[in-house]
């Protein structure tokens, strides 16, 4: 490809609205341009990288036996009503009506559509198992699109689905897909971890893992052991249960000098924050629930939702708290809580018998508080976020944190969708049973951004060879110099005939501009036909290491194949 007519214009300045490094570099290197907030056009160089990623995904998916198909982006809302997700998915689901006022959604995922397709086309165990996948644009009405492709309203995704006759078969396929994903991300050159995760709006009763590309800009936090293979999203990582006991007698404490919280009371009494009970009011399926955690712990909204088996978890507003308790959030607590408020506590509350909590009146607190004596708990559960330094849930080592970008996730859906939508089959005995389903997604465009986040320097992108938009970047330093131009033109033809994909900078630009653009584009190898062109010598630079080598033009193809 001749760069003179190649439509991927570079930029020198960093775009003002680009927060992440990948967003900055992908705009500056001409991979994409913003069309609207969270919506991008991919220019030729960006499209070439996407196609390389897609090719790797297709190879690995085909190897599992999955068949590629293509489903519509516009889906009937009735299908989402059948599955029960029309309301559960939330405001991120884009909805629209046609001219006849029929309701549709723009698909963020395709469980409903694929289940209805298989329901109508497969009825016997003889046709199972069945694996299908697609690569398609998806839609999500993000409240605040940010970080370029990492949090967009339109994105490219590979979603695959498996239909099985049994749970055992689903387990086997899940492992196959897990390995396929591991191969995909390794081939893309990503540094990643597979972690235990929450199923979220996709749902299902089986296990799920997220594949997280490690990056400082990551919106997810990974909790992992420093001595084992344990890794999980911090939102769902299980926490250890304490066993120690405390002592004390309940006392009321009126803080006339204006203590603003139970934490402040603890500090004034020379007690640690772990002796404080924090109380937060939630509405779970519209019912008020008081959630208790230790003062040094943080509630996991995901764990709360999983405990109640619902996506409808909402923290109460200040006004709702005042109406229910007669006090602001800083002063509420479980002692003498309203009778219609259910109390759920984290396991770490169980051993506290000398705690401090709010007294449900301004500047009123209780000390030496203990459950069972001073208040009743309906259930204890693991509902807090794990912390760095906690014991690893598998008993090996201690927990550390890392930031990550979710680039893929695998789910065991079980019969969530097959039962709701009637996707059943007749087994060997002629008995009807719901199909066991799995779901397997990869964010193609997000993977592209994650690769850039991990592979760059101050000068630009450094592409892993497997997904680089071109193999080589050939530069003629001074097109007015006949020897340089002749050598570069000959090399352009020879290298292409040898099977290399070449971007040829034949522009009438200064050498400095060409070198800066070459570093910004970040192709693995740069070849410059310059001052020694008359001697048949070119300069070869490895973009990753910066190593420079002079090579005779006649030996160049062989040299490049040797260093690949």
NUSESE-911724 format. One record per residue (C-alpha): residue in one letter; x, y, z; residue number from 1. Coordinates in steps of 0.25 Angstrom, whole numbers. Layout:
<site "A",<X,Y,Z>,NUM>
...
//
This chain:
<site "X",<0,0,0>,1>
<site "X",<6,14,-4>,2>
<site "X",<5,23,7>,3>
<site "X",<3,35,-2>,4>
<site "X",<-12,31,-4>,5>
<site "X",<-14,23,9>,6>
<site "X",<-25,29,17>,7>
<site "X",<-20,28,31>,8>
<site "X",<-16,42,35>,9>
<site "X",<-7,44,47>,10>
<site "X",<-8,55,57>,11>
<site "X",<3,62,65>,12>
<site "X",<-5,67,77>,13>
<site "X",<-12,59,87>,14>
<site "X",<-27,60,86>,15>
<site "X",<-33,68,98>,16>
<site "X",<-44,58,101>,17>
<site "X",<-35,45,100>,18>
<site "X",<-33,40,114>,19>
<site "X",<-26,27,112>,20>
<site "X",<-13,24,104>,21>
<site "X",<-20,15,94>,22>
<site "X",<-31,25,91>,23>
<site "X",<-20,36,89>,24>
<site "X",<-11,27,80>,25>
<site "X",<-22,21,72>,26>
<site "X",<-27,35,68>,27>
<site "X",<-13,40,66>,28>
<site "X",<-8,28,58>,29>
<site "X",<-21,30,49>,30>
<site "X",<-27,16,53>,31>
<site "X",<-41,23,56>,32>
<site "X",<-49,36,57>,33>
<site "X",<-60,39,66>,34>
<site "X",<-74,40,59>,35>
<site "X",<-82,43,72>,36>
<site "X",<-79,41,87>,37>
<site "X",<-75,26,89>,38>
<site "X",<-77,23,74>,39>
<site "X",<-65,22,64>,40>
<site "X",<-62,21,49>,41>
<site "X",<-50,11,47>,42>
<site "X",<-40,16,37>,43>
<site "X",<-33,7,27>,44>
<site "X",<-21,4,37>,45>
<site "X",<-30,1,49>,46>
<site "X",<-39,-8,40>,47>
<site "X",<-27,-16,36>,48>
<site "X",<-24,-19,51>,49>
<site "X",<-38,-22,54>,50>
<site "X",<-38,-32,42>,51>
<site "X",<-25,-38,48>,52>
<site "X",<-31,-40,61>,53>
<site "X",<-44,-46,55>,54>
<site "X",<-36,-56,47>,55>
<site "X",<-29,-61,59>,56>
<site "X",<-43,-62,66>,57>
<site "X",<-49,-70,54>,58>
<site "X",<-37,-79,53>,59>
<site "X",<-39,-83,68>,60>
<site "X",<-54,-84,68>,61>
<site "X",<-54,-92,55>,62>
<site "X",<-44,-101,62>,63>
<site "X",<-55,-104,73>,64>
<site "X",<-65,-108,63>,65>
<site "X",<-73,-96,64>,66>
<site "X",<-80,-91,51>,67>
<site "X",<-81,-76,47>,68>
<site "X",<-94,-69,45>,69>
<site "X",<-99,-55,45>,70>
<site "X",<-111,-50,53>,71>
<site "X",<-119,-37,52>,72>
<site "X",<-115,-25,61>,73>
<site "X",<-129,-21,62>,74>
<site "X",<-137,-31,71>,75>
<site "X",<-152,-32,74>,76>
<site "X",<-155,-27,88>,77>
<site "X",<-164,-39,90>,78>
<site "X",<-152,-48,90>,79>
<site "X",<-146,-41,102>,80>
<site "X",<-160,-41,109>,81>
<site "X",<-160,-56,107>,82>
<site "X",<-146,-57,114>,83>
<site "X",<-150,-47,125>,84>
<site "X",<-138,-38,121>,85>
<site "X",<-146,-26,115>,86>
<site "X",<-147,-19,128>,87>
<site "X",<-135,-26,135>,88>
<site "X",<-124,-21,126>,89>
<site "X",<-126,-7,130>,90>
<site "X",<-125,7,123>,91>
<site "X",<-113,2,115>,92>
<site "X",<-122,-6,106>,93>
<site "X",<-125,3,93>,94>
<site "X",<-140,2,89>,95>
<site "X",<-147,7,77>,96>
<site "X",<-161,6,70>,97>
<site "X",<-163,4,56>,98>
<site "X",<-174,12,48>,99>
<site "X",<-184,2,52>,100>
<site "X",<-181,5,67>,101>
<site "X",<-175,-9,68>,102>
<site "X",<-164,-10,79>,103>
<site "X",<-150,-14,76>,104>
<site "X",<-136,-14,83>,105>
<site "X",<-122,-12,77>,106>
<site "X",<-115,-24,82>,107>
<site "X",<-104,-23,92>,108>
<site "X",<-104,-38,92>,109>
<site "X",<-112,-49,85>,110>
<site "X",<-116,-60,95>,111>
<site "X",<-131,-58,91>,112>
<site "X",<-129,-58,76>,113>
<site "X",<-120,-71,76>,114>
<site "X",<-129,-78,85>,115>
<site "X",<-141,-76,77>,116>
<site "X",<-134,-80,64>,117>
<site "X",<-129,-93,70>,118>
<site "X",<-143,-95,77>,119>
<site "X",<-149,-95,63>,120>
<site "X",<-138,-103,56>,121>
<site "X",<-133,-114,66>,122>
<site "X",<-142,-124,73>,123>
<site "X",<-134,-137,74>,124>
<site "X",<-122,-141,83>,125>
<site "X",<-116,-146,69>,126>
<site "X",<-113,-131,65>,127>
<site "X",<-106,-128,78>,128>
<site "X",<-97,-123,82>,129>
<site "X",<-97,-111,74>,130>
<site "X",<-87,-99,74>,131>
<site "X",<-90,-86,66>,132>
<site "X",<-83,-72,66>,133>
<site "X",<-83,-58,60>,134>
<site "X",<-75,-46,59>,135>
<site "X",<-84,-33,59>,136>
<site "X",<-86,-19,63>,137>
<site "X",<-94,-18,77>,138>
<site "X",<-100,-6,84>,139>
<site "X",<-100,-1,98>,140>
<site "X",<-106,12,103>,141>
<site "X",<-94,16,112>,142>
<site "X",<-97,27,122>,143>
<site "X",<-83,32,120>,144>
<site "X",<-75,27,109>,145>
<site "X",<-61,28,112>,146>
<site "X",<-47,23,109>,147>
<site "X",<-49,21,94>,148>
<site "X",<-52,7,90>,149>
<site "X",<-52,2,104>,150>
<site "X",<-65,8,108>,151>
<site "X",<-73,11,96>,152>
<site "X",<-88,11,91>,153>
<site "X",<-85,3,78>,154>
<site "X",<-75,-8,78>,155>
<site "X",<-70,-20,71>,156>
<site "X",<-72,-34,78>,157>
<site "X",<-71,-48,75>,158>
<site "X",<-82,-56,82>,159>
<site "X",<-83,-71,82>,160>
<site "X",<-93,-81,87>,161>
<site "X",<-93,-95,91>,162>
<site "X",<-105,-105,92>,163>
<site "X",<-103,-118,99>,164>
<site "X",<-111,-130,103>,165>
<site "X",<-106,-130,118>,166>
<site "X",<-99,-122,128>,167>
<site "X",<-86,-132,127>,168>
<site "X",<-86,-128,112>,169>
<site "X",<-87,-113,115>,170>
<site "X",<-75,-115,125>,171>
<site "X",<-67,-121,114>,172>
<site "X",<-70,-110,104>,173>
<site "X",<-68,-99,114>,174>
<site "X",<-53,-104,116>,175>
<site "X",<-51,-105,101>,176>
<site "X",<-56,-91,100>,177>
<site "X",<-47,-86,111>,178>
<site "X",<-35,-92,105>,179>
<site "X",<-39,-86,91>,180>
<site "X",<-40,-72,98>,181>
<site "X",<-26,-74,104>,182>
<site "X",<-20,-77,91>,183>
<site "X",<-27,-65,84>,184>
<site "X",<-22,-55,94>,185>
<site "X",<-8,-61,95>,186>
<site "X",<-7,-60,79>,187>
<site "X",<-12,-46,80>,188>
<site "X",<0,-43,89>,189>
<site "X",<-8,-39,102>,190>
<site "X",<-3,-40,116>,191>
<site "X",<-16,-46,122>,192>
<site "X",<-22,-54,134>,193>
<site "X",<-34,-62,134>,194>
<site "X",<-42,-59,146>,195>
<site "X",<-55,-64,153>,196>
<site "X",<-66,-54,151>,197>
<site "X",<-81,-50,152>,198>
<site "X",<-91,-53,141>,199>
<site "X",<-98,-40,142>,200>
<site "X",<-109,-37,132>,201>
<site "X",<-106,-50,124>,202>
<site "X",<-110,-59,136>,203>
<site "X",<-109,-74,137>,204>
<site "X",<-107,-83,148>,205>
<site "X",<-93,-89,144>,206>
<site "X",<-79,-83,145>,207>
<site "X",<-73,-71,138>,208>
<site "X",<-59,-66,136>,209>
<site "X",<-54,-52,130>,210>
<site "X",<-42,-51,122>,211>
<site "X",<-35,-38,127>,212>
<site "X",<-24,-31,120>,213>
<site "X",<-15,-25,131>,214>
<site "X",<-14,-10,129>,215>
<site "X",<-14,2,138>,216>
<site "X",<-26,8,131>,217>
<site "X",<-34,-4,134>,218>
<site "X",<-48,-1,139>,219>
<site "X",<-48,-15,147>,220>
<site "X",<-40,-19,159>,221>
<site "X",<-34,-33,159>,222>
<site "X",<-32,-40,173>,223>
<site "X",<-21,-51,172>,224>
<site "X",<-12,-59,181>,225>
<site "X",<2,-56,182>,226>
<site "X",<5,-71,184>,227>
<site "X",<-5,-79,175>,228>
<site "X",<-14,-78,162>,229>
<site "X",<-26,-72,169>,230>
<site "X",<-31,-60,162>,231>
<site "X",<-45,-53,163>,232>
<site "X",<-52,-40,160>,233>
<site "X",<-51,-32,173>,234>
<site "X",<-67,-31,172>,235>
<site "X",<-69,-46,175>,236>
<site "X",<-56,-51,181>,237>
<site "X",<-60,-59,193>,238>
<site "X",<-55,-54,207>,239>
<site "X",<-50,-61,219>,240>
<site "X",<-59,-62,231>,241>
<site "X",<-53,-57,244>,242>
<site "X",<-55,-65,257>,243>
<site "X",<-50,-56,268>,244>
<site "X",<-59,-51,279>,245>
<site "X",<-60,-38,286>,246>
<site "X",<-67,-34,299>,247>
<site "X",<-75,-22,304>,248>
<site "X",<-88,-17,309>,249>
<site "X",<-97,-8,301>,250>
<site "X",<-96,7,304>,251>
<site "X",<-103,19,298>,252>
<site "X",<-94,31,295>,253>
<site "X",<-99,45,292>,254>
<site "X",<-88,53,285>,255>
<site "X",<-92,67,289>,256>
<site "X",<-79,72,282>,257>
<site "X",<-84,68,269>,258>
<site "X",<-78,54,264>,259>
<site "X",<-81,53,250>,260>
<site "X",<-80,37,249>,261>
<site "X",<-78,24,256>,262>
<site "X",<-64,24,250>,263>
<site "X",<-61,38,257>,264>
<site "X",<-66,32,270>,265>
<site "X",<-57,20,270>,266>
<site "X",<-45,29,267>,267>
<site "X",<-49,38,279>,268>
<site "X",<-50,26,288>,269>
<site "X",<-36,21,283>,270>
<site "X",<-43,9,276>,271>
<site "X",<-40,3,262>,272>
<site "X",<-50,5,251>,273>
<site "X",<-52,-10,250>,274>
<site "X",<-60,-9,263>,275>
<site "X",<-70,0,255>,276>
<site "X",<-83,-5,249>,277>
<site "X",<-86,2,236>,278>
<site "X",<-101,2,232>,279>
<site "X",<-106,5,218>,280>
<site "X",<-120,4,213>,281>
<site "X",<-123,-3,200>,282>
<site "X",<-136,-6,193>,283>
<site "X",<-136,-20,188>,284>
<site "X",<-148,-22,179>,285>
<site "X",<-154,-10,185>,286>
<site "X",<-153,-16,199>,287>
<site "X",<-144,-8,209>,288>
<site "X",<-132,-16,214>,289>
<site "X",<-121,-11,224>,290>
<site "X",<-107,-16,220>,291>
<site "X",<-97,-17,231>,292>
<site "X",<-82,-17,229>,293>
<site "X",<-70,-15,238>,294>
<site "X",<-64,-1,238>,295>
<site "X",<-52,-4,229>,296>
<site "X",<-60,-12,219>,297>
<site "X",<-68,-8,207>,298>
<site "X",<-81,-14,202>,299>
<site "X",<-81,-22,188>,300>
<site "X",<-93,-18,181>,301>
<site "X",<-91,-30,172>,302>
<site "X",<-91,-40,184>,303>
<site "X",<-103,-33,190>,304>
<site "X",<-110,-36,177>,305>
<site "X",<-105,-50,176>,306>
<site "X",<-110,-53,190>,307>
<site "X",<-124,-48,187>,308>
<site "X",<-123,-54,173>,309>
<site "X",<-127,-41,166>,310>
<site "X",<-122,-30,158>,311>
<site "X",<-131,-20,165>,312>
<site "X",<-122,-14,175>,313>
<site "X",<-123,0,178>,314>
<site "X",<-116,8,189>,315>
<site "X",<-126,17,196>,316>
<site "X",<-126,32,194>,317>
<site "X",<-123,42,206>,318>
<site "X",<-138,46,206>,319>
<site "X",<-142,31,206>,320>
<site "X",<-133,28,218>,321>
<site "X",<-138,40,225>,322>
<site "X",<-152,36,223>,323>
<site "X",<-150,22,228>,324>
<site "X",<-140,24,240>,325>
<site "X",<-143,39,243>,326>
<site "X",<-128,41,243>,327>
<site "X",<-118,44,232>,328>
<site "X",<-109,32,226>,329>
<site "X",<-97,35,236>,330>
<site "X",<-106,32,248>,331>
<site "X",<-114,20,244>,332>
<site "X",<-111,6,250>,333>
<site "X",<-117,-7,254>,334>
<site "X",<-121,-5,268>,335>
<site "X",<-136,-1,269>,336>
<site "X",<-137,-1,253>,337>
<site "X",<-151,0,247>,338>
<site "X",<-158,-13,249>,339>
<site "X",<-161,-14,234>,340>
<site "X",<-146,-13,230>,341>
<site "X",<-139,-26,228>,342>
<site "X",<-125,-27,233>,343>
<site "X",<-114,-35,226>,344>
<site "X",<-100,-35,231>,345>
<site "X",<-86,-38,226>,346>
<site "X",<-79,-50,232>,347>
<site "X",<-69,-40,239>,348>
<site "X",<-80,-35,247>,349>
<site "X",<-83,-48,254>,350>
<site "X",<-71,-48,264>,351>
<site "X",<-73,-33,268>,352>
<site "X",<-79,-32,282>,353>
<site "X",<-73,-18,286>,354>
<site "X",<-76,-10,273>,355>
<site "X",<-80,4,271>,356>
<site "X",<-92,8,262>,357>
<site "X",<-101,19,259>,358>
<site "X",<-113,21,268>,359>
<site "X",<-124,26,258>,360>
<site "X",<-124,40,264>,361>
<site "X",<-114,51,261>,362>
<site "X",<-101,50,269>,363>
<site "X",<-106,37,276>,364>
<site "X",<-98,25,275>,365>
<site "X",<-97,12,283>,366>
<site "X",<-84,5,288>,367>
<site "X",<-82,-9,292>,368>
<site "X",<-92,-14,281>,369>
<site "X",<-94,-29,279>,370>
<site "X",<-104,-36,269>,371>
<site "X",<-114,-46,276>,372>
<site "X",<-114,-37,288>,373>
<site "X",<-116,-23,283>,374>
<site "X",<-121,-26,269>,375>
<site "X",<-125,-38,261>,376>
<site "X",<-119,-42,248>,377>
<site "X",<-128,-49,238>,378>
<site "X",<-116,-55,231>,379>
<site "X",<-100,-54,230>,380>
<site "X",<-94,-55,216>,381>
<site "X",<-81,-51,209>,382>
<site "X",<-85,-38,204>,383>
<site "X",<-73,-29,205>,384>
<site "X",<-61,-26,195>,385>
<site "X",<-49,-34,197>,386>
<site "X",<-37,-26,201>,387>
<site "X",<-22,-26,198>,388>
<site "X",<-15,-34,209>,389>
<site "X",<-27,-43,212>,390>
<site "X",<-24,-58,212>,391>
<site "X",<-26,-64,199>,392>
<site "X",<-39,-71,198>,393>
<site "X",<-32,-84,194>,394>
<site "X",<-23,-84,206>,395>
<site "X",<-10,-81,199>,396>
<site "X",<-4,-68,201>,397>
<site "X",<-10,-54,202>,398>
<site "X",<-18,-45,192>,399>
<site "X",<-12,-35,183>,400>
<site "X",<-19,-26,173>,401>
<site "X",<-17,-22,159>,402>
<site "X",<-25,-14,149>,403>
<site "X",<-30,-20,137>,404>
<site "X",<-39,-18,124>,405>
<site "X",<-49,-29,121>,406>
<site "X",<-47,-34,107>,407>
<site "X",<-55,-47,108>,408>
<site "X",<-64,-55,117>,409>
<site "X",<-69,-70,116>,410>
<site "X",<-82,-74,123>,411>
<site "X",<-90,-86,127>,412>
<site "X",<-104,-82,124>,413>
<site "X",<-110,-95,128>,414>
<site "X",<-125,-95,124>,415>
<site "X",<-128,-80,127>,416>
<site "X",<-132,-77,113>,417>
<site "X",<-135,-91,107>,418>
<site "X",<-146,-92,118>,419>
<site "X",<-151,-78,116>,420>
<site "X",<-152,-79,101>,421>
<site "X",<-156,-93,100>,422>
<site "X",<-143,-99,93>,423>
<site "X",<-144,-114,96>,424>
<site "X",<-140,-127,90>,425>
<site "X",<-145,-141,90>,426>
<site "X",<-134,-150,97>,427>
<site "X",<-131,-165,94>,428>
<site "X",<-143,-169,101>,429>
<site "X",<-153,-159,94>,430>
<site "X",<-153,-151,106>,431>
<site "X",<-154,-135,105>,432>
<site "X",<-143,-127,112>,433>
<site "X",<-138,-113,112>,434>
<site "X",<-124,-111,105>,435>
<site "X",<-112,-107,113>,436>
<site "X",<-106,-95,108>,437>
<site "X",<-93,-87,108>,438>
<site "X",<-89,-73,104>,439>
<site "X",<-75,-68,100>,440>
<site "X",<-72,-54,97>,441>
<site "X",<-60,-46,92>,442>
<site "X",<-60,-31,90>,443>
<site "X",<-52,-30,77>,444>
<site "X",<-51,-15,77>,445>
<site "X",<-48,-15,92>,446>
<site "X",<-37,-25,90>,447>
<site "X",<-31,-15,79>,448>
<site "X",<-31,-4,90>,449>
<site "X",<-25,-13,101>,450>
<site "X",<-14,-17,91>,451>
<site "X",<-10,-3,89>,452>
<site "X",<-11,0,104>,453>
<site "X",<0,-11,106>,454>
<site "X",<8,-9,94>,455>
<site "X",<13,6,93>,456>
<site "X",<24,15,96>,457>
<site "X",<25,31,96>,458>
<site "X",<27,31,81>,459>
<site "X",<15,22,77>,460>
<site "X",<9,8,76>,461>
<site "X",<17,-4,76>,462>
<site "X",<9,-15,69>,463>
<site "X",<11,-30,72>,464>
<site "X",<14,-36,59>,465>
<site "X",<2,-45,59>,466>
<site "X",<-8,-34,58>,467>
<site "X",<1,-23,52>,468>
<site "X",<-7,-15,40>,469>
<site "X",<5,-18,31>,470>
<site "X",<18,-26,33>,471>
<site "X",<28,-15,28>,472>
<site "X",<28,0,27>,473>
<site "X",<37,4,15>,474>
<site "X",<42,18,14>,475>
<site "X",<49,26,3>,476>
<site "X",<55,37,11>,477>
<site "X",<57,46,-1>,478>
<site "X",<48,43,-13>,479>
<site "X",<56,54,-21>,480>
<site "X",<68,45,-20>,481>
<site "X",<68,36,-32>,482>
<site "X",<76,25,-25>,483>
<site "X",<67,25,-13>,484>
<site "X",<54,25,-21>,485>
<site "X",<59,14,-30>,486>
<site "X",<64,5,-19>,487>
<site "X",<51,7,-11>,488>
<site "X",<42,5,-23>,489>
<site "X",<49,-8,-26>,490>
<site "X",<49,-13,-12>,491>
<site "X",<34,-10,-11>,492>
<site "X",<31,-20,-22>,493>
<site "X",<41,-30,-18>,494>
<site "X",<36,-31,-3>,495>
<site "X",<22,-32,-8>,496>
<site "X",<26,-43,-17>,497>
<site "X",<33,-50,-5>,498>
<site "X",<19,-50,3>,499>
<site "X",<21,-38,11>,500>
<site "X",<10,-28,14>,501>
<site "X",<17,-14,12>,502>
<site "X",<13,0,15>,503>
<site "X",<22,8,6>,504>
<site "X",<24,23,10>,505>
<site "X",<26,29,-4>,506>
<site "X",<21,43,1>,507>
<site "X",<29,56,-2>,508>
<site "X",<31,59,12>,509>
<site "X",<43,62,21>,510>
<site "X",<50,51,27>,511>
<site "X",<47,55,41>,512>
<site "X",<32,54,38>,513>
<site "X",<33,41,32>,514>
<site "X",<41,35,44>,515>
<site "X",<31,41,54>,516>
<site "X",<19,35,46>,517>
<site "X",<26,22,45>,518>
<site "X",<28,21,60>,519>
<site "X",<14,25,62>,520>
<site "X",<8,15,53>,521>
<site "X",<17,5,60>,522>
<site "X",<19,-6,50>,523>
<site "X",<29,-17,54>,524>
<site "X",<40,-14,44>,525>
<site "X",<44,-1,38>,526>
<site "X",<53,-1,25>,527>
<site "X",<59,12,21>,528>
<site "X",<65,15,7>,529>
<site "X",<74,27,10>,530>
<site "X",<88,32,8>,531>
<site "X",<94,18,5>,532>
<site "X",<84,15,-6>,533>
<site "X",<94,17,-16>,534>
<site "X",<102,5,-10>,535>
<site "X",<90,-3,-9>,536>
<site "X",<89,-2,6>,537>
<site "X",<76,0,14>,538>
<site "X",<75,3,29>,539>
<site "X",<66,-7,36>,540>
<site "X",<60,-4,50>,541>
<site "X",<53,-13,60>,542>
<site "X",<41,-4,65>,543>
<site "X",<41,-12,79>,544>
<site "X",<55,-12,82>,545>
<site "X",<60,0,74>,546>
<site "X",<72,-8,69>,547>
<site "X",<77,-3,55>,548>
<site "X",<84,-12,45>,549>
<site "X",<89,-8,31>,550>
<site "X",<86,-19,21>,551>
<site "X",<89,-21,6>,552>
<site "X",<76,-19,-2>,553>
<site "X",<79,-32,-9>,554>
<site "X",<79,-40,4>,555>
<site "X",<68,-32,10>,556>
<site "X",<56,-43,8>,557>
<site "X",<65,-54,13>,558>
<site "X",<69,-46,25>,559>
<site "X",<55,-42,29>,560>
<site "X",<50,-56,28>,561>
<site "X",<61,-60,37>,562>
<site "X",<58,-50,48>,563>
<site "X",<43,-53,48>,564>
//
